[in-house]
Every structure is written in C-alpha cells, then in structure tokens.
C-alpha cells in the first residue's frame, strides 16, 4: 500500500452515504451517533497500517514527559543526550523557516530531506534522514525549531516495560520506561526522548478520520449502509431485500480493502530484499572470508 495516506472526516463519509440513501436522509433517519462506531470498527479492522507514522522529540523532565495529543501506538523509543545546533536569527517576517542543511557553511538554503529551498520546505518538524560518511551509513534526527535546528546522531535504545514490569523502570535497570495516563515515565531524570508512533485517526479538532482511498471507501460505505439497514429493520421497516443486496457486497468490499492495505509498497519490498540479502551474505559467505588471508 502507498505510504502517502489521505484521510477524510466521518461527516464527509456520512455525506456520501446520504447521497445514496436520499429518502432516508431527507426524512432524518440517518443518525450519526449510531453509525460512528461502525467507522471506528472499520478503522480497527484495517489495522495499524492506515495510521500515519509520526516522529517526535520529547524533553524528559523529572523522569517523565507528556505524550503527543495524537499518540495511538508506540513503535520504538530512543534516548539521546547530545546534539548539534544550527542557529538562525529570524529577520523581517520570517518566523517558522529554519535552515536544516549541512555543508561547508553553518547552514545552506536547501532542506536535506526534500532538497527544496527552505521557504518551500513542508517537511515535518521532526524527521529522520540517512547520511553517508565514506562507506558507513548513519541516521540523523533533525528537529526544526523557530530559531534553531537540532541534529541528533547518538542514540540509546529505551525498553518499554509492560504493566507488570513497572518496577524495573524504578530500579535503574538500564534505560527503561512505561506508559501511563498519557505520560511516559522513565528512570532518567532529564534528557531527550525520540519516539516513533502511530498517530490517532483524529484531526486537530478531535473529529474522527477515515482512510480516503478509491477502493477502500466502498468498505466504509457498505459497512455503514449495512448497519443503517439493520437499525431500520429492527425498528419495523421493510428493508430485507436491501439487506440481502448489501451483505455480499460488503463482504467483497472488505476483502478488497484488506488486500490493498496488507500489500507492501515498493519501499517495503526493497527493505525486505536488502535485509534478506545481508542475512544470506553473513550466513553463506562472510564466515569464510577469514580463510582468504591464508
């Protein structure tokens, strides 16, 4: 599935259903409160792949830090204590543009991620990038602020404890943390915590979002239509023929949607190929390299 995901609000989805059920919509027989849980169920059924992957640099103070408002599921977390800073003094009407590149001067006028001029750059406030130093490849985390850009290169893995392992986070056994009530609690007094997480399917105003895809939209629409007809049937409406028409189409739409969501895109297949090639190299060739010296 393409990693460039697009979303629309639940109200827009319900508007599409209302255009198909004109009579029920005109008679106010479509209740959003009864159908929003159907969209939530479809989001859950499609899995975590439809949730956008986001990155954030958090500042730990007094062994805890608040998670982002759109946090849903944590992918991984790294602790970093050192970073390089590129300063830039805002001038004129510039308030958000920050220089992030590396070069012979303290900064350059292009973004190292999208290679666009800084004035046209729309990259995230925090993002990762791969850099090459000779033959070695390393990862940097770039955090863009109003007057400075921080570049992190050294990271330590943080182990996220389960509910039963919270005592580990209090006994200073390595870098350990646990999540509770929207906060990450750690055994580290102060520092910077880089997290990768799946964002919640909500907009800035708290409205439910659904995936907007030409083939997957049918799954949302048929799921809502099926529940709507079911509610009408329970309330005494004669909709049995419509239900028999919708049910097989809902099943086919669900199968198509899950197939599309679970199909890896080219970047994922390329990473899997590289990992498998490297594993086979170490298994069948690298162990014999020492004999070449004799």
N, C-alpha and C positions, 0 to 999 in steps of 0.2 A: 504494500500500500504506500502511496506517496506520502512522504513525511510532511509536506506542506498541507496542513489540515485547515479546513474552513468550517465555520460554525454559523448557526443562526439561532435566534431565540425560540423558546417554546411558543410564544404568541404568534410568530411567523409560521411555525409548523401548524398550529391550530387554524390559522387563516387559510392555509392550503386545504386542510380537511374540510373547512366550512364551505369552500367553493365547490367541493364535490357533493356535499350534503346541503344543498341550498334550502330545501324545505325545512329541515331540522334546524338549520342556522337561523332562518327567518322567524321561526317560532320559539327561538331561545331555548332549544332542547339540548344544546351542547354546553355542558358545564366544565369549564377549565379545571376546577378543583377536583373533579372526578377523573380527569384524564392526565394530569401532570405526573402522577405516579407511574403511568404507562410509559411515558418518555424516559423517566428515571430508570425504569426496569430495562428498557431497550439499551440505554447507555451502559448499564451494568452488564448486560448480556454481550455487548460488543467488546467489552474488556478494556484493559488499560491502554491499549494501543491508540485509542481515539482521544486520549487525554494528552494534551501537548506537554512535551518535556521542557522543563524550565530549570534555570540555574540561578543561584543567589548566593551572595557572600554575606554572611551574618556576623555580627560582632558579639562575642561572648562577654558578658559582664556578670560577675558574682556567680559563676558556674551555670548560667542559664541564658537563653536567648529565645525571643518570641519567633515562631514560625510565620512565614508569609500568609496573608489572608486567603490566598487561593491554593494553599497547600492541600494535597489529597493523599498521595502515597510517596514515601521516600525511596529513592533509588540507591543513593550512596552519599556518604559524607566524608570530607577530608578536613583535617586541621592544618592550618598554615599560620606561621608566626612572622615570617619575613616577606617583604615585598619591595619593589622599586616604584618610585613615584615620578611621574612627569607632571610638572606644574604648568599651569597656564593661567594667566590673569585675564578675566573677562574684560572686554572693552566694548564700548558702544552698546548695541542692543543684543549682544551675544550673551546668553545665559545658560544654555544647555550644551552647546557644541564643545566637545572635548577632544583634543588630539591624542590618538592612541598608538600611532605607528612607532617603529624603531628604525634608526638609521644613524648616519654619521652625526646628525644634529640631534638635540634633545627630543625633537618631535618632527614629524613630517605631516603633510596635508592630506594623506590618504589613510583610510581605515585598513588595518592589516587583515581583517576578516573578509570584507566585501570588496576591497580595493577601490572604493568610491571616495570622492572628496568628502571631507568631514561634514561639510554643510549638507550633503545629500545622504549621509550615512543614517540608516534607520535600524542598526543592529541593537540587540538587547543591551541593557545597562550592564549586565554581567554575562560573559560568554567565554568559552574555551577555544583555543586555537592550537594547532600543531606547528611547531617550529623545528628547523633543522640546523644543527651546528656540526658542520662537517658531515660525517656518516651517521651520527646519532640524531635521533628524533625525540623531542621532549614536548611536553604540554604546558602551556601557559594559561592562566586565568586572568582575564582583563576585566577590571571593574571601572566603569566610567562614572565619574562624579562631576559636579558643576565646575570645579576649579582644578581638578587633578585627575589623573588616571593611575590606578594602582595595578601593577603587574606582578602576579604571584607565580613562583616556579617550584617551590619546595613544599611537599605535602606529606602528611602522615595520616594513615587510614584510621578512621574512628569506627569502633564496633558499636552497633546499636543493640542494646540489650532488650530482651523481651520483658514482659511484666514480672516474670519470676526471677529475672536477673538484675533488678534494680540495685540490689546490694553491691553488685560489682562496680557500679558507677560511683558508689560512695566509698569504696575501699582502695581507690587509686591503683587499680589493676590495669595499667595501660591506658590508652585513650578510649574511654567508654562513655556512652550516653544513652539516654532513653527519652521517649516522647510521652508527654502527659499534658492534657488540657491546653493544647496549642503552644506548648513550650518544649524546647529541647534542654534537658538537664544533663550536665556533664561533670566530670571530675577535674575540669580545667577552670582555673579561676578567671583568666582573661585570654582572649585570642580571637582569631578569625576562623569561622567555620564555613567552608564551601559545601553547598548541598546541591544535588540534582534530584528533582522531584517531578511527579506528575501533577499538573495543575487541575484544580476542580473545574468542572464544566459550569462555570458561572461567569457572568460579565461583571463589570465594575459596580453595577447597581444590584447585584445579587440575583439577577434573572437567570433561570435555567437555560443552558445552551445545549443544542443537539448538533450532531455532525451534519454538515451540508455537503452531500455527495450525490451525484445524479442517480447512482444505482442503489445507494443505501437509504435515500429518502423514502423509497417505497416501503421499506421495513417499518420506519416510524409511522408513516401514514396508515398502512394497513393494520398495524397494532392498535392505533388509536381508533380506527373505524371499527375494528372487531370489538373493543371494549365498549364503544358507544352503542353499537347494536345490541350487545349483551345487556347493557343497562336498560335500553328501551324494551327489550323482550321481558326483562324482569318486571318492568312497570306496566306490562299488559299490551304493548304494541305488537302488531303482527309483522315481524321482521325476520321470520325464519328463512324465507327464500334469500334474503340479502345476506344472512349469516352463512348460509351454505355456499354462497358465491365468494364471500370474503375469506373464509378459513383456508382453502387450498392456496389462494394467492398469498396469504400471509405466510404460510409455511415456505413457499418458494422464495418469497422476498427475504425471509430470514436466512435461508441457506445461501442465497446470493450475497447478502451483506456480510455474513461471517466469512465467506470465501474471500471477498475483497479485503476485509480487514486483516485477515491472517496471512495474506500473501505478502512476502517480504519484497521490498523495493530493491533497486539495483545496488544502492549503497550497503544495505544489509547483506546481500548476497556476496558482494565484494569483500566485506569484512570477514564473513564466514570462510570464504575461499582462502584469504590470506592467513587466517588462524589455522586452518587445516593444513595448508602448505608448510607453515612454520613448524607445526607439530610433527608432520611426516619427515621434515628435514632433520629435526633433532632425534627422531626415533630411528631412522634408517641410514643417515649419513654422518651426522655430527659426531657420533660416538666413535667413528673410525678415523677422524681427522688427525688424532694424535699419532697414528701409525705413519702418516705421511712424512714425519720428521726423521724417520729412521732410514 
